[in-house]
């Protein structure tokens, strides 16, 4: 009995120190205690002491253990361009999930910015005015922004939002810029495509980060005022996702005046604003055959600025991306000659172009498209909620049918999640982080989720969604969604390579240090990090076991009474994710990044841990608003269901024996991380979208909502309010009809009878008639005469082109 008690204590102690993770000294101390308690024989003590000496003394451990391990490890080969991508940016909270024991205090202390009075004024005045000046349909009909909008964007410094005030810009934070982009996107994709390049990944951003003082002083004021319209040319016919393989060439030579010049030849495509740009940023491979720069013959990828009127530039054509009329164009140059002084950052930065681009993208991917997608998601929530209330079939609003509630719930829950992650991500960038992996997660997940939400919106609108015209609020966004899916790193590449394939090297607490030590043959450095890594794996084995058995309840976590359980499940998820990551790294070694289906599922798992953390951070930052709880619960349940799906996909394809695989799959299916949100919860979210008032307004805050009934959304909103006000009266008439007081029939046909019998009064009859009239008007679709439909679309007048290209400062 005594022995059983001792064994129980030893097992409990083992599980405890394994779960919390302890040093090698403490593990050896536990071993000594176990041997003493079990009255081990002398020979076993001798073996134990020998093992302890080998593990504790580096001079013994390295030749006997570390060096042999170092020789057999297969590490991925990392090219110079890939290394630049890995080294770009910083590791933020995403690194916590690779530890297996995330620090939730750190996660919850990260900045979560709020709209300042100054920003709110800009949103309510300047941004509101831009949105008011042209509808999305008008922009598509004219195939460009009206001249007045271009002029207003320049006048109010929209092209210089991120340029500091001292250079004539607005000096906005990333959060402020993101808020502006979200509102612009809710009006038209063309706004964000136009304004985004000038503020995010174009010449202005590169100049701010790397430009010489002279370049900044000359170009930034011109860019801020719109005197210069910029673009940046990277993609080529043979260099898309593999952007580092560009063939654009530049050769350094000395002209007759003794000045150093660059002769450029290139052919680029898919360049936003290219056709109207006055200043082209170009990425090219620079060679210096005469060694004039002192950097060798092949200097490397370089970024340079070229005025559009430079001899040899070929501009003016445009692509037609999905019929969405933003300027996207080929840009070519034949024997274009510019001074080496036009290299961004000067000669000192020659050959550093790839690093510049990777460092800019490390943060940039997490700003523009996430903002635009959030604006679109909020618009979809607003439109579908109103339409589901207004549109009736079978005598009832379609929003009462469960088939409509299901996509409405997705729209509501995921819109809350997207806005949470948008603010959380830009808050990190404003705090000085350049979270490359989080930015990749944001770019991929925001565009994919928004595509799903737009599809849901189109399904709900039915015929109203597919008939284009001024009344259609979603069709143009539906058409445009493949564009953000494709640009700034295609989503397939982003998911399978960048988020986890490169992210694991960047974010894993030990892996990159081990790789560098192996590459350099540094046994001491490898020894120091290897045993920490082994300790981490050991801890995560215990954590994964105990958190699985307890369904996460053993995890000590912070949290509000409504959210603590979600933090426990995140701790559980992280432990399993970290353990499986290490297993696959050991089992597959450097070939793991070629198993893109596995890395894609790991990327999904990591993504949803981040998105769910952002959701919890928002709920806490906004002081746990009771009205938001249904969105939080739906988003968190959905997130854990996605993690479970990724986990099962990994286990099905895990390189282990079939029996072990089957046992693991059975266990995780019986004991899942999460399941899809319940129908009851989804119904509550769907009905919230169909209820006017403060809560619905909060979910969709920050977008453009016209109030005039001549506008499609204004018309729909007015109809929704009237229908809601008339609901109680409709119920009275239906109840009277069921009681035999009125004949059977549709409410609108019983108004006169109800009025005559006293079921309703005149004011109520007038309200029902107004609601029915507004309802009928709101569900109408556009129709065109044959002549209108076949007529030649209105093209951008020549004088507008002149305005953009020749008179950009006016």
C-alpha positions in Angstrom: 0.0 0.0 0.0 2.9 2.3 0.9 4.5 1.6 -2.5 1.3 2.4 -4.3 1.0 5.7 -2.5 4.6 6.5 -3.3 4.1 5.6 -7.0 1.0 7.8 -7.1 2.9 10.7 -5.7 5.8 10.2 -8.1 3.4 10.1 -11.1 1.6 13.2 -10.0 4.9 15.0 -9.5 6.0 13.8 -12.9 2.9 15.1 -14.6 3.1 18.4 -12.7 6.7 19.2 -13.6 6.2 17.9 -17.2 3.1 20.2 -17.6 4.8 23.4 -16.3 8.2 22.6 -17.9 11.3 22.7 -15.8 15.0 22.8 -16.3 17.3 19.9 -16.8 18.6 20.2 -13.3 15.0 19.7 -11.9 14.4 16.7 -14.2 17.5 15.1 -12.9 16.5 16.0 -9.3 13.2 14.3 -9.9 15.1 11.2 -11.2 17.1 11.1 -8.0 14.0 11.4 -5.8 12.4 8.6 -7.8 15.4 6.3 -7.4 15.6 7.1 -3.7 11.9 6.5 -3.1 12.0 3.2 -5.0 15.1 2.1 -3.2 17.0 1.6 -6.5 20.1 -0.7 -6.5 23.6 0.7 -6.6 24.2 -0.2 -10.3 21.1 1.8 -11.3 22.4 4.8 -9.3 25.7 4.4 -11.2 24.0 4.5 -14.6 21.9 7.5 -13.5 25.0 9.4 -12.4 26.7 8.7 -15.7 23.7 9.9 -17.7 23.5 13.0 -15.5 27.2 13.8 -16.1 26.7 13.4 -19.9 23.7 15.7 -19.9 25.0 18.3 -17.5 28.6 18.7 -18.6 28.8 20.5 -22.1 32.3 19.2 -22.8 31.0 15.7 -22.5 27.5 16.2 -23.9 28.7 17.9 -27.2 30.9 15.1 -28.6 28.7 12.2 -27.4 25.2 13.6 -28.2 25.0 17.0 -29.8 27.5 16.5 -32.7 26.0 13.1 -33.8 22.5 14.7 -33.7 23.7 17.7 -35.6 25.1 15.5 -38.4 21.9 13.6 -39.1 19.5 16.5 -39.0 18.1 17.5 -42.4 17.5 21.2 -42.6 15.8 23.0 -45.4 18.0 24.9 -47.9 17.3 28.6 -47.7 18.0 30.8 -50.7 19.2 34.3 -50.2 15.8 35.7 -51.3 14.0 33.4 -49.0 16.3 34.3 -46.2 15.5 38.0 -46.8 11.8 37.2 -46.6 12.3 35.2 -43.3 14.4 37.9 -41.8 12.0 40.7 -42.8 9.8 42.0 -40.1 9.3 40.9 -36.5 7.7 38.0 -34.6 4.7 39.2 -32.7 2.1 37.2 -30.7 1.9 34.5 -33.4 5.1 33.2 -31.9 3.3 32.4 -28.7 1.3 29.6 -30.4 4.5 27.8 -31.4 5.6 27.6 -27.8 2.7 25.4 -26.8 2.1 27.6 -23.8 0.9 31.0 -25.0 1.3 34.0 -22.8 -2.2 35.4 -22.8 -1.2 38.4 -20.7 1.0 39.5 -23.5 -1.7 38.8 -26.1 -4.2 40.8 -24.1 -1.9 43.7 -23.4 -1.2 44.4 -27.1 -2.5 47.7 -28.4 -6.1 48.0 -29.5 -6.5 51.5 -30.9 -9.6 53.6 -31.0 -10.9 56.3 -33.3 -9.8 59.7 -32.2 -12.0 62.8 -32.5 -9.7 64.1 -35.3 -10.0 60.9 -37.3 -13.7 60.8 -36.7 -14.0 64.3 -38.2 -12.0 63.2 -41.3 -14.3 60.2 -41.7 -17.5 62.2 -41.2 -16.4 65.0 -43.5 -13.8 64.3 -46.2 -14.4 60.5 -46.5 -18.1 61.0 -46.4 -17.9 63.6 -49.2 -15.8 61.3 -51.4 -18.3 58.5 -51.0 -21.2 60.9 -51.7 -19.7 62.2 -54.9 -20.3 59.1 -57.0 -22.0 55.7 -56.6 -20.2 52.5 -57.4 -22.6 52.0 -60.4 -21.7 55.5 -61.8 -18.0 54.7 -61.5 -18.4 51.4 -63.3 -20.5 53.1 -66.0 -17.9 55.7 -66.7 -15.0 53.2 -66.2 -13.2 55.5 -63.9 -13.6 57.9 -61.0 -15.2 61.2 -62.0 -12.7 64.1 -62.5 -14.3 65.9 -59.5 -13.5 62.9 -57.3 -9.9 62.8 -58.5 -9.6 66.5 -57.8 -11.1 66.2 -54.3 -8.8 63.2 -53.4 -5.8 65.4 -54.3 -7.2 68.5 -52.6 -7.8 66.7 -49.3 -4.4 64.8 -49.4 -5.9 61.3 -49.7 -2.8 60.3 -51.6 -0.6 61.4 -48.7 -2.4 60.0 -45.7 0.7 58.1 -44.6 3.1 60.9 -45.5 4.2 62.9 -42.5 2.9 66.4 -42.0 6.3 68.0 -42.5 6.2 66.7 -46.1 2.7 68.0 -46.7 0.9 64.8 -45.9 -1.8 64.0 -43.3 0.6 62.0 -41.1 -2.0 59.3 -40.3 -1.3 56.3 -38.3 -1.9 52.8 -39.8 -5.1 52.5 -37.9 -6.4 55.8 -39.2 -5.5 54.9 -42.8 -7.2 51.5 -42.3 -10.3 53.2 -41.0 -10.4 55.4 -44.1 -9.9 52.5 -46.4 -12.7 50.5 -44.8 -15.2 53.3 -45.3 -14.1 53.9 -48.9 -14.3 50.2 -49.7 -17.9 50.1 -48.5 -18.7 52.5 -51.3 -16.6 51.2 -54.2 -13.6 48.9 -54.7 -12.2 51.6 -57.1 -11.7 54.0 -54.3 -9.4 51.6 -52.4 -7.6 50.4 -55.4 -6.8 54.0 -56.3 -5.9 55.3 -52.9 -4.2 52.1 -51.6 -1.2 52.1 -53.9 -0.3 55.7 -53.2 -0.3 55.0 -49.4 0.8 51.4 -48.9 3.2 49.5 -51.1 4.3 52.2 -53.5 7.1 54.7 -53.8 6.0 56.8 -50.9 6.4 54.0 -48.4 9.8 53.0 -49.8 11.0 56.6 -49.7 9.8 57.1 -46.1 11.7 53.9 -45.0 14.8 54.0 -47.2 15.0 57.2 -49.3 17.8 59.8 -49.0 17.0 63.1 -47.4 17.1 64.7 -50.9 14.7 62.2 -52.4 12.3 62.6 -49.5 12.4 66.4 -49.7 11.7 66.4 -53.4 9.2 63.6 -53.9 7.2 63.3 -50.8 5.5 66.7 -51.0 4.7 66.1 -54.6 3.2 62.7 -53.8 1.2 64.0 -50.9 -0.4 66.7 -53.0 -1.1 64.4 -55.9 1.2 66.3 -58.2 2.9 63.0 -58.7 0.7 59.9 -59.3 2.9 56.9 -58.3 2.9 53.2 -59.2 5.2 50.4 -58.4 6.2 47.8 -61.0 7.3 44.4 -59.8 5.3 41.6 -61.5 6.4 40.3 -64.9 5.1 37.7 -67.4 7.5 35.2 -66.1 7.8 36.4 -62.5 4.5 36.3 -60.5 4.5 34.5 -57.2 8.3 33.9 -57.7 8.9 37.6 -57.8 12.6 37.3 -57.1 13.0 35.8 -60.5 12.4 39.1 -62.3 14.2 39.6 -65.6 14.1 43.4 -65.7 17.7 44.5 -66.2 19.6 47.6 -65.4 23.2 48.3 -66.3 25.4 50.9 -64.8 27.5 53.0 -67.1 29.3 56.4 -67.2 27.9 59.0 -69.7 29.9 61.5 -71.6 29.6 64.0 -68.7 31.2 61.5 -66.4 27.9 60.9 -64.5 26.9 57.4 -63.4 23.7 56.3 -65.1 21.5 53.2 -65.4 20.2 51.8 -68.7 17.0 49.9 -68.0 15.0 47.4 -70.1 11.9 45.8 -68.6 8.4 44.5 -69.2 6.0 44.6 -66.3 2.3 43.8 -66.0 -0.6 44.1 -63.5 0.7 47.5 -62.3 -2.0 49.4 -60.5 -2.2 53.1 -61.7 0.5 52.3 -64.3 -1.4 53.9 -67.2 -1.7 57.3 -65.5 1.3 57.3 -63.2 3.8 60.1 -63.4 6.3 58.4 -61.2 7.2 54.7 -61.6 8.9 52.7 -58.9 10.7 49.8 -60.5 12.2 46.6 -59.2 15.0 45.3 -61.4 18.3 43.4 -61.3 21.2 45.7 -61.4 24.6 44.8 -63.0 27.8 46.8 -62.9 30.2 45.3 -65.4 32.7 48.1 -65.0 32.6 48.0 -61.2 31.7 51.6 -61.0 29.7 51.3 -57.8 32.2 49.1 -56.0 29.6 46.4 -55.2 30.7 43.7 -57.6 29.4 42.9 -61.1 26.0 41.5 -60.1 24.7 44.0 -57.6 21.2 42.4 -57.2 17.6 43.5 -57.0 17.3 47.2 -56.8 14.5 49.7 -56.6 14.6 52.9 -58.6 12.3 55.9 -59.4 11.6 56.8 -63.1 9.6 59.8 -64.2 6.9 58.7 -66.7 8.1 61.2 -69.3 11.5 59.6 -69.5 12.5 58.6 -73.0 11.9 54.9 -73.7 8.9 54.5 -71.2 5.9 52.8 -72.8 2.7 53.6 -70.9 -1.0 54.3 -71.6 -2.5 50.9 -72.0 -4.6 49.2 -69.4 -5.7 45.7 -68.4 -9.3 44.9 -67.8 -9.3 43.0 -64.5 -12.8 41.4 -64.2 -14.4 44.5 -65.6 -13.5 46.4 -62.5 -12.5 49.9 -63.8 -9.4 50.7 -61.7 -6.2 51.5 -63.5 -4.2 48.3 -63.8 -1.7 48.3 -66.6 1.4 47.0 -68.4 4.5 49.1 -67.9 7.4 48.7 -70.3 10.7 50.4 -70.9 13.3 50.2 -73.7 16.7 51.6 -73.1 15.4 53.9 -70.4 18.3 55.9 -68.9 18.2 57.5 -65.5 20.8 58.7 -63.0 22.0 56.3 -60.3 20.7 59.0 -57.9 17.2 57.8 -58.7 17.9 54.5 -56.9 15.7 54.6 -53.8 18.1 55.3 -50.9 20.9 56.2 -53.3 23.9 54.1 -54.3 24.2 52.8 -50.8 20.9 50.9 -51.2 21.8 49.4 -54.6 21.2 45.7 -54.4 18.9 46.0 -51.3 15.6 46.1 -53.2 14.4 42.7 -52.3 15.0 43.3 -48.6 13.2 46.7 -48.9 10.2 45.0 -50.5 10.0 42.2 -48.1 10.3 44.5 -45.1 7.6 46.7 -46.5 5.3 43.8 -47.2 5.9 42.4 -43.7 3.6 45.0 -42.4 1.8 46.3 -45.5 -0.1 43.0 -46.3 -1.8 43.4 -43.0 -3.2 46.8 -43.6 -4.8 47.7 -47.0 -6.7 44.6 -48.0 -7.8 43.7 -44.5 -9.3 47.2 -44.2 -11.0 47.0 -47.6 -12.3 43.5 -46.9 -13.7 44.6 -43.5 -15.5 47.5 -45.1 -17.0 45.1 -47.7 -18.0 42.6 -45.0 -19.8 45.3 -43.0 -21.7 46.4 -46.1 -22.7 42.9 -46.8 -24.0 42.6 -43.2 -25.9 45.8 -43.6 -27.4 44.9 -46.9 -28.4 41.3 -46.3 -29.8 42.1 -42.8 -32.1 44.7 -44.3 -33.0 42.7 -47.4 -33.8 39.6 -45.3 -36.2 41.7 -43.3 -37.8 43.5 -46.2 -38.1 40.7 -48.8 -41.1 38.4 -48.2 -41.9 35.0 -49.5 -44.7 32.6 -48.4 -46.2 35.4 -46.3 -43.1 36.0 -44.2 -39.8 37.8 -44.2 -37.2 35.5 -45.7 -34.9 36.2 -42.8 -37.2 34.0 -40.6 -36.3 30.9 -42.7 -33.4 28.8 -41.3 -32.0 28.5 -44.8 -31.4 32.3 -44.8 -30.4 32.4 -41.1 -27.5 30.1 -41.7 -25.6 32.5 -44.1 -26.7 35.5 -42.1 -25.1 34.0 -39.0 -21.8 33.6 -40.9 -22.0 37.1 -42.1 -22.6 38.5 -38.6 -20.1 36.4 -36.7 -17.3 36.7 -39.2 -17.8 40.5 -39.7 -17.3 40.9 -36.0 -14.2 38.7 -36.2 -12.7 40.6 -39.2 -13.1 44.0 -37.6 -11.4 42.7 -34.4 -8.5 41.3 -36.3 -8.2 44.4 -38.5 -7.8 46.7 -35.5 -5.6 44.3 -33.6 -3.2 43.9 -36.5 -2.8 47.6 -37.3 -2.5 48.3 -33.6 0.6 46.1 -33.6 2.1 47.9 -36.7 1.5 51.3 -35.1 3.3 50.0 -32.0 6.4 49.3 -34.1 5.9 45.7 -35.0 6.3 44.4 -38.6 4.5 41.1 -38.1 5.2 39.3 -41.4 3.4 36.1 -40.5 0.4 37.9 -39.1 0.2 40.1 -42.1 0.2 37.0 -44.4 -2.5 35.5 -42.2 -4.5 38.7 -42.5 -4.1 39.0 -46.2 -5.1 35.4 -46.9 -7.9 35.0 -44.3 -9.5 38.4 -44.8 -9.8 38.0 -48.6 -11.0 34.4 -48.4 -13.6 35.1 -45.6 -14.9 38.2 -47.4 -15.2 36.2 -50.7 -17.3 33.7 -48.7 -19.4 36.5 -47.2 -20.0 38.2 -50.5 -21.1 34.8 -51.9 -23.5 34.4 -49.0 -24.8 37.8 -49.7 -25.4 37.1 -53.3 -27.2 33.9 -52.4 -29.5 35.8 -50.0 -30.3 38.5 -52.5 -31.0 35.9 -55.2 -32.3 37.5 -58.4 -31.7 41.0 -57.0 -28.1 40.1 -56.6 -27.4 39.1 -60.2 -29.3 41.9 -62.0 -26.7 44.7 -62.3 -27.6 48.3 -62.1 -27.8 51.2 -59.7 -30.0 49.2 -57.3 -27.5 46.4 -57.0 -25.2 46.8 -54.0 -23.2 43.6 -54.2 -22.7 42.4 -57.8 -19.6 44.6 -58.4 -18.0 43.4 -55.2 -18.7 39.8 -56.2 -17.0 40.5 -59.5 -14.0 42.2 -57.8 -13.2 39.6 -55.1 -10.8 37.5 -57.2 -8.6 40.6 -57.4 -7.6 40.8 -53.7 -7.4 37.0 -53.7 -4.7 37.2 -56.3 -2.5 40.3 -55.7 0.3 40.9 -53.1 1.0 37.2 -53.1 -1.6 34.8 -54.4 -3.6 33.2 -51.7 -2.5 29.7 -52.6 1.1 30.7 -52.2 0.4 32.7 -49.1 -1.4 29.8 -47.4 1.0 26.9 -48.4 4.3 28.7 -48.2 4.3 32.0 -46.3 2.1 31.5 -43.3 3.5 28.2 -42.1 6.2 27.2 -44.6 8.3 30.3 -43.8 6.4 31.1 -40.6 7.6 28.1 -38.8 11.2 29.0 -39.4 10.5 32.6 -38.4 8.2 32.0 -35.4 9.4 28.8 -33.9 11.3 29.6 -30.7 14.3 27.5 -31.6 14.2 26.3 -35.2 15.9 29.2 -37.0 18.7 29.3 -34.5 19.3 25.6 -35.0 19.3 26.0 -38.8 21.9 28.8 -38.6 24.1 26.9 -36.2 24.0 23.8 -38.6 24.7 26.0 -41.6 27.8 27.5 -39.9 28.9 24.3 -38.2 28.7 26.1 -34.8 28.4 23.1 -32.4 28.3 25.3 -29.3 25.4 27.4 -30.5 23.6 24.3 -31.7 24.1 22.6 -28.3 22.7 25.6 -26.4 19.5 25.7 -28.4 19.0 22.0 -29.1 18.5 21.0 -25.4 16.1 23.9 -24.9 14.2 22.6 -27.9 14.1 19.1 -26.4 12.9 20.5 -23.1 10.1 22.3 -25.0 9.0 19.2 -26.8 9.0 17.3 -23.5 6.8 19.9 -21.9 4.4 20.0 -24.8 4.0 16.2 -24.7 2.8 16.5 -21.2 0.7 19.6 -21.9 -1.0 18.0 -24.9 -1.7 14.9 -23.0 -3.2 16.5 -19.9 -5.0 19.3 -21.8 -6.6 16.7 -24.1 -7.7 14.5 -21.2 -9.1 17.6 -19.3 -10.4 19.3 -22.4 -8.3 22.3 -21.5 -9.7 22.8 -18.1 -6.2 22.4 -16.5 -4.8 25.4 -18.3 -4.3 28.4 -16.0 -5.7 31.3 -18.0 -7.1 34.8 -17.6 -10.4 35.8 -18.9 -13.9 37.2 -18.3 -16.5 34.8 -17.1 -17.8 34.4 -20.6 -14.4 34.0 -22.3 -12.2 32.1 -19.8 -13.3 28.8 -21.4 -12.1 30.0 -24.8 -8.7 30.8 -23.5 -8.4 27.3 -22.0 -9.3 25.8 -25.4 -6.7 28.1 -27.0 -4.1 26.8 -24.6 -5.1 23.3 -25.4 -5.0 24.0 -29.2 -1.6 25.6 -28.9 -0.1 22.6 -27.1 -1.3 20.2 -29.8 -0.2 22.6 -32.6 3.3 23.0 -31.2 3.7 19.2 -30.6 2.5 18.3 -34.1 4.8 21.0 -35.6 7.8 19.5 -33.8 6.9 16.0 -34.8 6.6 16.9 -38.4 9.9 18.9 -38.3 11.6 15.8 -36.9 9.9 13.3 -39.2 10.1 15.2 -42.4 13.0 17.6 -41.8 13.8 20.0 -44.6 11.2 18.3 -46.9 8.3 19.6 -44.8 8.0 22.8 -46.8 7.4 20.7 -49.9 4.4 19.0 -48.3 2.3 21.9 -49.1 -1.0 20.3 -48.2 0.2 19.7 -44.7 1.7 23.2 -44.3 -1.5 24.6 -45.7 -3.6 22.9 -43.0 -1.0 24.0 -40.3 -1.4 27.5 -41.7 -5.2 27.3 -41.3 -4.8 26.1 -37.7 -2.4 28.9 -36.9 -4.6 31.5 -38.6 -7.7 30.6 -36.6 -5.8 30.7 -33.3 -4.7 34.2 -34.2 -8.2 35.3 -35.4 -9.8 33.9 -32.3 -7.3 35.7 -30.1 -8.1 39.0 -31.9 -11.8 38.4 -31.3 -11.2 37.9 -27.6 -9.0 41.0 -27.4 -11.7 43.1 -29.0 -14.4 41.8 -26.6 -12.1 42.7 -23.7 -11.0 46.1 -25.1 -14.7 47.1 -25.6 -15.5 46.2 -22.0 -17.4 43.0 -22.7 -20.5 44.5 -24.2 -23.4 42.1 -23.6 -24.9 42.8 -27.1 -21.6 41.6 -28.7 -21.5 38.3 -26.8 -23.5 36.4 -29.5 -21.0 37.5 -32.1 -18.1 36.5 -29.9 -19.6 33.1 -29.1 -20.4 32.4 -32.8 -16.9 33.5 -34.0 -15.1 31.5 -31.3 -17.2 28.4 -31.9 -16.6 28.7 -35.7 -12.8 29.3 -35.1 -12.4 26.2 -33.0 -14.4 24.2 -35.6 -11.9 25.3 -38.2 -9.0 24.3 -36.0 -10.5 20.9 -35.5 -10.9 20.5 -39.3 -7.3 21.4 -39.8 -6.2 19.0 -37.1 -8.2 16.1 -38.6 -6.8 16.9 -42.0 -3.2 16.7 -40.6 -3.8 13.5 -38.7 -5.4 11.7 -41.7 -2.1 12.4 -43.6 0.4 12.0 -40.8 3.4 9.9 -41.7 2.8 7.2 -39.0 1.5 3.6 -38.9 -2.2 3.2 -39.8 -3.1 1.8 -36.4 -1.6 4.8 -34.6 -3.3 7.2 -37.1 -6.7 5.6 -36.6 -6.4 5.7 -32.8 -5.4 9.4 -32.9 -8.2 10.3 -35.2 -10.8 8.4 -33.1 -9.6 10.2 -30.0 -9.7 13.8 -31.5 -13.1 13.1 -33.0 -14.5 11.9 -29.7 -12.8 14.7 -27.9 -12.8 17.6 -30.4 -11.3 21.1 -30.0 -14.6 22.5 -31.2 -17.8 22.0 -33.2 -19.7 24.3 -35.5 -21.9 27.0 -33.8 -25.3 25.8 -32.7 -28.4 26.6 -34.8 -29.9 28.4 -31.8 -26.9 30.7 -31.6 -26.8 31.3 -35.3 -30.5 32.2 -35.2 -29.8 34.9 -32.6 -27.0 36.4 -34.7 -29.2 36.3 -37.8 -32.1 38.1 -36.1 -29.7 40.7 -34.7 -28.7 41.6 -38.2 -32.4 42.1 -39.0 -33.1 44.4 -36.1 -32.6 48.2 -36.4 -30.9 50.0 -33.6 -27.6 50.6 -31.8 -26.4 47.0 -31.8 -26.6 46.6 -35.6 -25.1 50.0 -36.1 -22.1 49.1 -33.9 -21.4 45.9 -35.9 -21.4 47.9 -39.1 -19.8 51.1 -37.8 -17.4 53.0 -40.0 -18.9 52.4 -43.4 -20.8 54.7 -45.7 -24.5 54.5 -45.1 -26.5 56.9 -47.3 -29.9 58.0 -45.9 -31.6 59.4 -49.0 -34.1 57.0 -50.5 -32.8 57.7 -54.0 -29.7 55.7 -53.0 -30.0 51.9 -53.1 -28.8 51.4 -49.5 -30.8 54.4 -48.2 -33.9 53.0 -49.9 -33.4 49.6 -48.3 -32.7 51.0 -44.9 -35.8 53.1 -45.0 -37.9 50.1 -46.0 -36.5 48.1 -43.2 -37.4 50.7 -40.6 -40.9 51.0 -41.9 -41.4 47.3 -42.1 -40.1 46.9 -38.5 -42.5 49.6 -37.3 -45.4 47.9 -39.0 -44.7 44.5 -37.7 -47.0 44.8 -34.6 -49.8 46.1 -36.8 -49.3 43.2 -39.3 -49.6 40.8 -36.3 -52.9 42.3 -35.2 -54.3 41.9 -38.7 -53.1 38.3 -39.0 -54.4 37.4 -35.6 -57.8 38.9 -36.4 -57.8 36.9 -39.7 -57.1 33.7 -37.8 -59.8 34.5 -35.3 -62.4 34.9 -38.1 -62.8 38.6 -37.6 -61.3 39.2 -41.0 -61.2 37.0 -44.1 -58.1 35.0 -44.9 -55.6 36.7 -47.2 -52.4 38.7 -47.4 -52.1 41.6 -45.0 -51.9 44.2 -47.7 -55.3 43.1 -49.1 -57.0 43.2 -45.6 -56.1 46.8 -44.7 -59.5 48.3 -45.6 -61.4 45.5 -43.9 -59.3 45.9 -40.8 -59.9 49.6 -40.8 -63.6 49.2 -41.1 -63.9 46.6 -38.4 -61.7 48.6 -36.0 -58.9 46.2 -35.9 -56.6 49.1 -36.7 -56.9 52.8 -36.8 -56.1 55.2 -39.8 -52.6 56.0 -38.6 -51.8 52.3 -38.5 -53.3 51.7 -41.9 -51.2 54.6 -43.3 -48.1 53.1 -41.8 -48.7 49.7 -43.3 -49.3 51.2 -46.7 -46.1 53.2 -46.4 -44.2 50.1 -45.4 -45.6 48.0 -48.2 -44.9 50.7 -50.7 -41.3 51.0 -49.4 -40.9 47.2 -49.4 -42.1 46.9 -53.0 -39.8 49.7 -54.1 -36.8 48.3 -52.3 -37.0 44.9 -53.9 -37.1 46.2 -57.5 -34.2 45.5 -59.9 -32.9 47.6 -62.7 -34.1 47.1 -66.3 -32.8 48.7 -69.5 -34.2 49.3 -72.9 -32.5 47.5 -75.8 -30.9 50.7 -76.8 -29.7 51.5 -73.3 -28.3 48.0 -72.9 -26.6 47.9 -76.3 -25.4 51.5 -76.1 -21.7 52.3 -76.1 -20.5 52.7 -72.5 -19.4 56.1 -71.5 -15.6 56.3 -71.8 -13.3 58.5 -69.8 -13.0 61.8 -71.8 -9.7 62.7 -73.2 -9.6 65.8 -71.1 -9.8 63.7 -67.9 -6.8 61.7 -69.1 -5.0 65.1 -69.6 -6.1 66.1 -66.1 -4.5 63.0 -64.6 -1.4 62.8 -66.6 -0.5 66.4 -67.6 -2.1 68.5 -64.9 -1.9 66.4 -61.8 -1.3 69.3 -59.5 -4.3 71.4 -60.5 
